[in-house]
Amino acid sequence: MVGVNRESSMHTVLGFGKGASREFTDRVAVEEPVEIRILYPENGEYTSVAVTTLMRTPGDDFELAAGFLYTEGIVDSYDLIADINYCVGENASQEFNIINVTVTSTEDVHFHNVDRNFYVSSGCGVCGTKTIEGLRAKYERVAPLEFDETYPALGQELISALPNKVREMQSLFNVTGGVHAAGLFDAQGTLIEVREDVGRHNAVDKIIGSQLRRYKLPLQHNILVVSSRASYDIVQKAKSALVPVIVAVGAPSSLAIDLSQQYGLTLIGFARGDSFNVYSGHQRIRYT
């Protein structure tokens, strides 16, 4: 599998337009399941627990696993994780759709936060939540993010430039047109990195997981930009990493706005061209 492009694949397509048809090959984004398992030591051996199965675009899988476990509140620190690897199947074959996350102990693993069924689609980050009550309790117990007066006020020009900076780095979108992106910036608008995935929440988990593995969390001086709409799961994951500002190309949901206000986050939507809407956290915006 070394050197094989697992993020996209070629398909034969019959296209119609202007009264004619033609057959051609098209590159599309790959969507595959990945199961995340936690391995923990017990009585001298390792026990495996399946946490979830995500539908994702292959690539940055270890960051995805780390980010998911962190943003779901299952692990609080990367120090708890001893190793992340693909599962090795029979005949020493790699199982690229099974990720083993080995932890040093179960003492600080919050298994009670595994409140999802074992399947989460690429389209929705909360489809697996077992109960509405559990979901509500999950966000109601989160403390608001305090306003940091040292965080520089963000001007209109800076904010408007962010989505284009992310778009310029979307290499997979350029060839498939079928993935979301999440970009992380510092407060001066300097791009740190971009991650892509068919699932918008996966792209965010990849970003947060990358910073977690580099011991860069919390991200209280950063800006998260998403190429999608801003829904509950985007806000929830941003808050878990203490990201104070979210900029979305698309629309926010009502729950995303409510949570942003409750969490003390700045939520910006419809960031297109030189315009955008601020739905919460106006104190971080510089008015001219």
N, C-alpha and C positions, 0 to 999 in steps of 0.2 A: 504493500500500500504506500510505501515511501514514494513521494513525488507525484502521487495521483491526486488530481483535483477532486475533492469530495464535496466542495461547496456548490458546484453547478454540474449539470449534465446536458447532453445534446439530445434533442428530440426532433423527429420529422413532423413538420406542420404543413397543413394545407391552408393557404391564405387566400382570402377573397377581398376584392376591392376594385373599384372602377370597372365593374362588369366583367372582370376576368379572375381567374384563379391561378395559383402557382404553388408548387411544392418546394419547401426549403427547410433547412435545419435551423433550429432555434436553441439557444442556450438558456436554461431555466435554473432557478435556484433550487437546490436540493432541500427537501424536508424529510427528516428521518427521526425516529424515536431514539432517545438516549435515556437509559435507566441510571439513576444515581443511587449508589449504595454506600452505606457507612459500615466500615470494618472497625471493630473495637476489640481490644484484648480481654479475654475472659478465661480464667483457669488455664493459663499458659497457651491458649489457642485464640484464633481470631473468629469472631462471630460476625455474620453479615446481615444487615438489615436494609431492605429496599425502602428508600425514602420517597421517591417519586419517579415518574417517567414523563419527560418533556418531549414535545415535538419541536425540533430545532434544525437549524442549518449547521452541518458539521464545520468545525473550525473554532479555535479558542475554547475547546470543550472543558478543559481543566479550569479555566477562568469562569466559565458558565457554572460549573459545579460548585466552586468556591463561592461565587457571588450568590447563587441561589441559596445555599445553606446559610449564608450570612444575612441576606435580606429577608429570609423567612424566620430569622431568629433562632435557628437551630444551633449555630455556633456563633460565639461572640468575638473570636480572635483567630487569626491564622496560626498562632502558636499552638493551638489545639490540634491542628492538622499535621500529621507526620508525613503523609505522602498522598499523592493523587495520581492514579494510573488507570489505563484501560485494563479491563479484565482479560486475563489469559485463559482461553478455553481449552478444550481437548486438543491434544497433539500440539500444544504450545501455540495455538493460533490466537491472534489478537481479536478480541471482541470490541470493535470500535464503538459499539452502541451501548456498552456497559462501562460505567466509570466507578471505580472503587476509591472512596475517600477514607483513608486510614487515619483514625484519631488516636491520640495518646492514651485517652481514658474516656469513660462515659460520664465522669463526674460533672463536667461542664457542657455536655451535649444535651440540649433542650428537646428531647424527643416529644414532649407534650405540645410543642409548636408544630409538629407534623400533623396539621389538621386538614390535609387534603387527601382525596382519593389518589390512587397510583397512576393517574393520567391527567396531564395538563396539556391542552391543545396549544398550538402556536398562536392562536388568535386571541386567547383570553388568559390572563394570569391568575384569575380567581375561579375558573370553571370547576376546579377540583375541591373547592372549599366545602366542607361537609355540611355546615349549617350557617344560616344567616346570623344567628346569635353569636356563633364563634367568630365570624368575620367582624361583626360590630365590636365585640369585646377586644379583638386584636388591635383595632386602631384606637379605641377609646382609652386604652391604658397607656398610650404613648404620650410622653410629656412634650409640650410645645418647644420649638427651637427658639432660644433667646436671640434677640436681635443684637448683632455684633456691630458696634459703632465704628470699628476699624475696617469693616467691609466697605470698599469704595462704592459710591453711588454709580449705578450703571446708566450710561447715556443712551439715547435712542440710536445713534450711529453704531455704537458697539453692539447692542442687542441685534439690530437689523443685519449685521454682517455675519453673525454666528451660523445661521442655517446654511448659507452659501459655503462657508468654510467646511462644514460637515459634508455637504453635497460633493465638493471637490475631491473628497477622500473616499467616496463610496465606490470602490473598485468593483465590488460584486454587483451592485445596482447598475453600474454602467453596462455590464454585459448581460444582465438578466431582467432588470427593471422590476424585480419582485421581492425585494427585501427592505426591511426597516433599518435605521441606523440610530445609534446613540453616540453623541460626542461629549467629551469632557474638556472643559476650558478652565483656565484660572480666571480670577476676577478682572484681569486686564484684557481678556478676550484672546489669550494665546491658547491655541489648540494643543491639548495634551495627547489625546488619542481618540480613535473612532472604532466602533465595533458594529458589525452588521449581522442580521439574522432575520429569518422569516417571521419570528415573533418579536414584537417591540419590547416586551418585558425581558426576553432573552438577551437582546442587545444591551439593555441596561444592566442585567446581571453580569454580562461579560465585562462591561466597563468597571463595575464595582469590584468584581472578582479580580480583575487585573491589578487594581489598586490595593486590594486586600493582600494579595500575594506579594506585593512590593512594600507592604507595611506603610502605605500612604494614607490609610484611613485614620481619623475621619476627614471628610471632604468639605469642611465648613467654609472654605475660602474658594469654592469652585462653582461652576455653572454646568448644569446638565442640559444638553440639547437633544431633542428627539424628533425624528422626521415624521412622526405619526401624530395622532391625536393624543391628548393627555388624559389618561383614565386613572382609576383608583390605584392600580398596581404600580404605575409609574411613580406616583406620589409616594406610595408606601415604601417602595424600594429606595427612592431618593432620600426620604426621611431616615431610613435605617442607616444610611451612610452620612447623615447630617448635611446633605447638599442643600444649601439655602435657596437656590434659584433654579427653576425649571423653565426652559423655553421650548415650546412645542410648535411645530409647523401647522398642525391641525387644531381642531377644537378641543376644549376640555370638557369633561363630563361634569355633571352637577356634584357628584360625590368627590371628584378630584378637587373641585373648588372648595367644597366644604372641608375636606381634609387639609388642604393647603392653608386655609384660614385657621383651622384648629391647631395645625402643627407650626404655624408661624413661617410658612414658606412663601416665597414669591413665585407665583404661577403666571406664566405668559403664554398666550395662545395665538393662533393665526399669525405667526411670525413669518410674513411673506413680503418680499420686497423691502420697502422702507416703512412698513406699518406693522403694528402688533397690538394686542389687547392685554392689559394687566388685570388679572382677576383677583389677586390677593398679594399682600406684601408690598404695597406701593412705596413703603419707606426706603426700599433699596433702589428705587428708580430716581434718576436725576431729571427733573423737569426743566425744559428750556423754553 
